[in-house]
Amino acid sequence: MNYYQGKHVLLTGAASGIGRLMAQMIGAQGARMILWDVNEQGLEETGKLLKDAGVTVNTYVCDVSSRVAIRETASQTLADCERVDILINNAGIVSGRDILDLTEEQILRTFDVNTLALYWTTKAFLPGMIERKSGHIVTISSAGGICGTARMTDYCASKFAAFGFDEALRIELHRNNFPICTTVVCPFYIDTGMFKGVKTRFAFLTPILKPEYVATQIVKSVANRKRRLVMPMFVFTIFLCRVLPVPLFDWIMDSLGFSKSMDEFTGRSVGH
């Protein structure tokens, strides 16, 4: 049976990038899509694309950096759609600046969107999943959530936190015998506006990923109830390298070009 058929799927960061692509792919498989984004125009465009394709869709303008906005939008979502079966926390932002060039507001917003929003959405929809004894929570972390790099202290820290959030939540749900699945996604840089200008030294090992590929792999992994998705596979070597002495680890990461990957970053501040 199609995993998404008849499911109510909430996707944050749906106005563009992999969020829009996932919405289209999952909607095409028979899900009712519930889309959140702060970008009203982009959200309307995504909603129209889905409606034109015959997908049942509800859209909500929501700034996930605000726990009040999340609480209010979640309440309206449940009133309109009754339930959320699959929660995909996709919304994310990146500043791409050295720590001394980051404003306090930028640092706080990065953590509000990339980390704290995970708590507020999960607390809003997990109780219903537990009551129904069914549900799936998807956390979009990053390769930057398992390996730090220059000009990304706020982003990497927020994505490390997202990775840890998923791991601890998975263990907590298992310990409490709650049959809720979790999936964490850790992609390398994706060729969207969010990471415009990033570079990779060895494209055959760590290519800049195409949005369509990333979205397809996430949709498949969630349907297969895969617990962890890391893209590309070479990123798994970071886990192994962590047993090495720190100077050697840093040398390897520098040799791979990770420390200079953001040198020509221009990007944009909203969305994956």
C-alpha positions in Angstrom: 0.0 0.0 0.0 1.2 3.5 -0.8 2.5 5.0 2.5 1.2 8.5 1.8 -2.3 7.5 0.5 -4.9 9.2 2.7 -2.3 10.6 5.1 -2.4 14.2 6.3 1.1 15.5 5.8 2.3 18.8 7.3 5.3 20.3 5.6 7.0 23.5 6.8 9.1 25.6 4.4 6.8 24.6 1.5 7.1 27.9 -0.5 10.1 26.9 -2.5 13.1 24.6 -3.0 12.9 21.0 -1.7 9.9 21.9 0.3 7.8 22.6 -2.8 9.2 19.6 -4.6 8.4 17.3 -1.7 4.9 18.7 -1.5 4.3 17.9 -5.1 5.8 14.4 -4.9 3.9 13.5 -1.7 0.7 15.1 -2.9 0.9 13.1 -6.1 0.8 9.9 -4.0 -2.6 10.7 -2.5 -1.8 12.6 0.6 -3.7 15.7 1.9 -1.0 18.3 2.1 -0.8 20.9 4.8 1.7 23.6 3.9 3.3 26.2 6.1 5.7 29.0 5.2 6.4 32.6 6.0 6.6 33.5 2.3 3.0 34.1 1.4 3.5 34.5 -2.3 5.6 31.4 -2.7 3.2 29.5 -0.5 0.3 30.5 -2.7 2.2 29.4 -5.8 2.9 26.0 -4.3 -0.7 25.6 -3.2 -1.9 26.4 -6.7 0.5 23.9 -8.3 -0.9 21.2 -6.0 -4.5 22.1 -6.5 -4.1 22.2 -10.3 -2.7 18.7 -10.0 -5.8 17.5 -8.1 -4.2 17.5 -4.7 -6.2 18.4 -1.6 -4.2 21.1 0.1 -4.4 23.6 3.0 -1.9 26.5 3.2 -1.1 28.6 6.2 1.3 31.6 6.4 3.3 30.9 9.5 6.6 32.3 10.8 8.1 29.3 12.5 10.6 31.5 14.3 7.7 32.4 16.6 6.4 29.8 19.0 3.2 31.9 19.4 2.6 31.8 15.6 3.3 28.0 15.6 0.8 27.5 18.4 -1.9 29.5 16.7 -1.3 28.0 13.3 -1.2 24.5 14.7 -4.6 25.1 16.4 -6.1 26.3 13.2 -4.6 23.4 11.3 -6.1 20.8 13.6 -9.5 22.6 13.5 -9.4 22.6 9.7 -7.7 19.2 9.0 -8.5 17.2 12.1 -5.1 15.6 12.4 -1.5 15.5 11.2 -0.1 12.0 10.4 3.3 13.0 9.1 5.2 16.1 10.2 8.1 17.2 8.0 10.1 20.0 9.7 11.8 21.3 6.6 11.9 25.1 7.2 15.5 26.4 7.6 17.7 29.4 7.2 21.4 30.1 6.9 23.3 33.4 7.6 26.7 32.4 6.1 28.8 34.9 8.1 31.8 34.7 10.4 30.8 34.7 14.1 31.9 38.3 14.7 29.8 39.5 11.7 26.6 37.8 12.9 24.1 40.1 14.7 22.4 38.9 17.8 19.1 38.9 15.9 20.5 36.6 13.2 21.9 34.1 15.7 18.6 34.0 17.6 16.5 33.6 14.4 18.7 30.8 13.2 18.0 28.8 16.3 14.4 29.8 16.4 13.8 28.4 12.9 16.3 25.6 12.7 16.0 24.2 16.2 13.3 25.5 18.5 10.6 25.3 15.9 11.1 21.5 16.0 10.0 21.5 19.6 6.9 23.7 19.1 5.6 21.7 16.1 6.3 18.4 17.7 4.6 19.4 20.9 1.6 20.5 18.9 1.1 17.3 16.9 2.8 14.5 18.8 0.0 14.1 21.3 -2.5 13.3 18.5 -0.1 10.8 17.0 0.3 9.1 20.4 -3.4 8.9 20.9 -3.9 7.4 17.4 -0.8 5.1 17.9 0.5 6.2 14.5 2.6 9.0 13.2 5.9 10.0 11.7 8.1 13.0 12.5 10.8 14.0 10.0 13.6 16.3 10.9 15.7 18.0 8.1 19.1 18.4 9.7 22.2 18.7 7.5 25.7 17.4 6.8 26.5 20.6 8.7 24.8 19.0 11.6 27.5 16.4 11.9 30.5 18.5 10.8 31.2 22.1 11.6 32.7 24.5 9.1 33.7 28.2 8.9 31.1 30.9 8.5 28.5 28.6 9.8 28.8 28.6 13.6 25.1 29.4 14.0 23.8 27.1 11.3 26.0 24.1 12.2 25.2 24.5 15.9 21.4 24.7 15.1 21.7 21.6 12.9 23.8 19.7 15.4 20.9 20.4 17.8 18.4 19.2 15.2 20.3 15.9 14.8 20.4 15.4 18.6 16.7 16.3 18.8 15.8 13.5 16.4 18.1 11.0 18.2 16.8 11.7 21.6 13.2 11.8 20.5 13.6 8.5 18.7 15.0 6.9 21.9 12.3 8.6 24.1 9.5 7.4 21.9 10.9 3.8 21.9 11.3 3.8 25.7 7.8 4.9 26.2 6.5 2.3 23.7 4.9 5.0 21.5 4.7 3.6 17.9 5.8 6.8 16.3 8.5 6.7 13.6 11.2 9.4 13.2 13.5 10.2 10.3 16.5 12.5 10.3 17.9 13.8 7.0 21.5 15.1 6.6 22.2 16.3 3.1 25.3 18.0 1.9 24.8 21.4 0.2 21.8 21.6 -2.1 21.7 23.6 -5.3 19.0 26.0 -4.2 19.0 29.7 -3.6 19.6 29.1 0.1 23.2 28.0 -0.6 23.9 30.0 -3.7 27.7 30.4 -4.2 28.9 27.4 -2.1 31.7 25.3 -3.4 33.0 21.7 -3.2 36.6 20.7 -3.8 35.9 17.1 -4.8 32.6 16.9 -6.6 32.9 13.1 -7.2 32.9 12.7 -3.4 30.7 15.5 -2.1 28.7 16.9 -5.0 26.4 19.9 -4.7 23.1 18.0 -4.6 20.3 18.7 -7.0 17.0 19.6 -5.3 15.0 17.0 -7.3 17.3 14.2 -6.2 17.2 15.3 -2.5 13.4 15.6 -2.5 13.0 12.2 -4.2 15.3 10.5 -1.7 13.6 12.1 1.3 10.1 11.1 0.1 11.3 7.5 -0.6 13.1 7.2 2.8 10.1 8.4 4.8 7.9 6.0 2.9 10.3 3.2 3.8 10.4 4.4 7.4 14.1 4.8 7.2 15.5 6.3 10.4 18.5 8.2 9.0 19.2 9.5 5.5 22.7 10.9 4.8 23.5 12.3 1.3 25.9 11.6 -0.3 27.2 8.4 1.3 30.7 9.8 1.6 29.4 12.1 4.4 29.2 8.9 6.6 33.0 9.0 6.8 32.7 12.0 9.1 31.3 9.7 11.8 34.3 7.5 11.5 36.8 10.4 11.4 35.5 11.6 14.8 37.5 8.9 16.5 40.7 10.5 15.2 42.7 13.2 17.2 41.3 16.6 16.6 44.2 18.0 14.6 44.0 15.1 12.2 40.3 15.4 11.9 40.6 19.1 11.2 43.3 18.4 8.6 41.1 15.9 6.8 38.1 18.3 6.8 40.3 21.1 5.5 41.9 18.9 2.8 38.4 18.0 1.6 37.7 21.7 1.2 34.9 21.9 3.8 36.5 24.8 5.7 36.5 27.0 2.6 33.2 25.8 1.1 31.4 29.0 2.2 34.0 31.5 1.0 31.9 32.6 -2.1 28.5 32.1 -0.5 25.9 34.7 -1.3 22.7 32.7 -0.7 19.4 34.0 0.7 18.1 34.0 4.2 14.8 32.1 4.0 14.0 28.5 3.0 15.7 25.3 2.0 
